[in-house]
Amino acid sequence: MATFGTLSDRLTETFRNLRTKGKLTPADVDGTVREIRRALLDADVALPVVKEFTAKVRERALGDEVSKALNPAQQVVQIVNEELVAILGGQQRRLQFAKNPPTIIMLAGLQGSGKTTFAGKLAKMLEKDGHTPLLIAADLQRPNAVNQLQVVAGQAGAAIYAPQPGNGVGDPVQVARDGVEVARRQQHDVVIIDTAGRLGVDAELMKQAADIRAATDPDEVLFVIDAMIGQDAVSTAKAFQDGVDFTGVVLSKLDGDARGGAALSVASVTGRPIIYASTGEGLDDLEPFHPDRMASRILDLGDILTLIEQAQQAFDEEEAMKMAEKLATDSFTLEDFLDQMQQLKKMGSMKKMLGMLPGMGSMKQQLEDFDEKELDRTEAIIRSMTPIERRNPKVLNGSRRLRIARGSGMTVTDVNALINRFDQAAKMMKTVARGGTPNIPGMGPIPGSRPGATAKRGKQQKAKGSRSGNPAKRAAENAGIAASTPAAPTGSGFGLGGGAAKGAPSEADLAELQKLLGRG
């Protein structure tokens, strides 16, 4: 994640230097721990947490589990990973639902921390799981807070209770109490109360939050904290713990570019688990927080499990089976390719998905240069085709490609490149679907393939020529072989010339080609 990018870079560099050593001395361990301490402090992790963390890492790194390990450097990485998981809360903790509905969830936090947006995200996530949430607009202080929650509720498709206009008008405690009763009557099984915040911690804020908690008796009190606020995260979390006593933490704005290390300290300092992580502005950009997966991301070890879960949510298993059958029977078309792209886009940002792969921390520049709009351009080209052209790209001659290019706002070169990529991808996927090994351009012989097959085929072709020692007889026999051999198919890169009997393009084809090249 972008928030922990700097910390991830520093730790990865430290471990890279460590892996060059076959055996670790106490001096090596002390040097590594020193670099880890600097990296954590630079990332705004709280000093008490850093001291405790580095002390545990040093103690374990100097113990028998490292000295007797076959790969001591890898063992140190494992120790750091385990201690980082402990800082982040250890085990994942899910929402606790009430035995008798509705489950009441109260949100608390400073103004601007992302409570209102998180309320919509949580409502949408719960609806996907079959719940019927009701949002209660109890933030009557911030200007247009009620209107914002109404908009967010509409986007999430969730019900909302907002009897007061807000902007300083109305009693938030009464609104929260009445909203819970409305949820019981209308049989909503979850209630999400959006409360007011302040620019800083003050007595009025804490009293109002405490009164709402006393009036509604929530099952969960979630403290929403901005991952970008720095060292204030620890003091703010302590103040809310003393004033409201929250049961869980939500990290918001993890897609920002701040150092964000203070957010790592919240679970350790307060003893309360992090339950959710907000990773973007969209209502789908919310993830259950897994301490082990977050530690893996920070150490650039990847997060394959989250990637698989997102893929399972986005891809339909029945559709996937149909696609596999089409690949195996060579009936995969551009229409199927478009459907696959649509499902891929449901998973969210490509950069975010690629960032979950192990080792991608060393390819940050390539990730930054990745153009998310490329999928949109590809989609525009395919949608500019007729159904016949999508099902059978072989009919795409020069005039058709020119029409598609104009319709999609692209160039003929872009259309040609897409068709070529599609053909190559379809051949590779068909080979894999049939249990074969794909021949990837630019790569050498693939293990398991038969490298002598091509040479053998070349010898066979070479053996077709005459071996006569008489030059005149040899020339005559070779001429006869050439005349009996079928001519290789010819045609232009635009699909022209396919109907010519002798392989030569017609004058009309050449004229069309000149038009496409801008010479007509």
C-alpha positions, 0 to 999 in steps of 0.5 A: 500500500502507498502509505507504507511504501517508504517503510517497505523500501527501507526494510526490504533494502535492509534484508537485501544486504542481510541475505549476502551473508552466509553466517550472521554474527552479533554485529550483523544482527545489531546492525540489522536491528539498528536499521529496522529501528531507524526505518520504523522511527522514520515511518512515525511508529511510536517510540515505545512500540519501536523499542519493544519491537526491536528488543524482541527481534534482537533477542530472537535473532541472537537465539538458537533459532537463527544460529542453527538455521540453514538460512539465517538471513531468511530466519531473521526475515521470518522473525521480523514478519512474526513480530510485525504481525504481533504489533498489528494485533496478531489474529484477525478479528471480525465484527461481533453480531448481536444474538438478537438483532439489530446489531448496533455499530457506532462510529467515532473519530475526528472530523475528516477521518472518513467516518461518513464514507466508511459508513457507506462502505460498511453498509455496502459490504454488509449488504453483499453478505445478506444483511439489511443495514440502516444508516443513522445520520447523527452527525448534526454539527458538520455542515452538510454532513447529513446530505453527504450521508444521504448521497453515500447511502444512495450510492451504497443502496442502503436505507437511511434515517435522517429526521434532522437537517443537521448544520447545528440543528437537532439532538444527535442523542435523540436521533440515534435512540429513535433510529434504533427503534425504527430499525427494530420496527422495520426489521433491519438487522444492522444499525450504523450510527454516524456521529460527529467529530471535531478538528481536535479532541475536546470535552464536548466531543467526548461527552456527546459520543459517550451520551450516544453510546449510553443511549444506544448500547452499541455492540461495536464502537469502531474508531475511524482513524486517518492513517496519514495524521502522524504521531497524533494517531497515538494520542488521539486513539488514547483520548478516544479510548478513555472517553468512549472506550471503542472496541475496534479500529478502522484505518482509513486513507491507506492509499495516501502517500504519507508515512503512515507508521503511526497507524501501526502503533494504534493496535499495540498502544490501545490493545484494540484490534484493527478490523477494517482497512479503507484502501481508496475512495470508492465504496468497494475499497474496503478490506477486512484487516488481516495482520499477517497479510498486512505484514507481508505487504510491508515486507514486500512478500506479497498478499496472494490470499487477498488477491485470490479472494478478490478474484473469487468475488469478481469472477463467476465460476460457471462463466470461467468453466465456459471460457475454459471449454471455449479455449480448449475448442478454439472458439474463444472470440473477442466477445469473450475477451471483452467479457473477461476484461469486464470481470477483471475491471470489477476487481478494482485497480490493476496497480493495486492488484499487481502491488499484491504480488511478491517482489513488486516493491522493486518495480515501483516505477513500472507500476507507476508507469502502468496505464490503467486506461489501456483497458478502456482503449481496448474496450473501445476498439472491440465495441467499435466492431460489429458482432461478426467482426468480434466473432471472426477477426479474420474478416477484418480487412483494411477498410474495416480496420480503418472504420473501427479505428475512427469509431474508437478514436484510435489509430489503425496501428492500435487496432492491428496491435490489438488483433495481433495480441489477441491472436497470440494470447488465444494461441497460448491459452489454447495450448495451456488449456490442452495441457501443452507448454506455450511458446512465449516470444522472446524466451528460450527453450521451455523446460519440458519441451522437445528442443530437437523437434524444430531441428528435426523438422528442418532436416526433413525439409532440407532432405526434400532437395535432390542429392544427385551428383549430376548438376543438370539432373539435380537442377531439373529435379529441384525445379520439379519439387518446387513446382509440386510444393504449395505456395506459401500464403501471402497477404498484407498485415491488414488482411488484404489479398486473401482472395487472390488466386496466385497470392498477388494483391489486386490493384484495388487492394493496393489502392486501399492500402495506399489510402490507409498509409495516407498516400492516396 
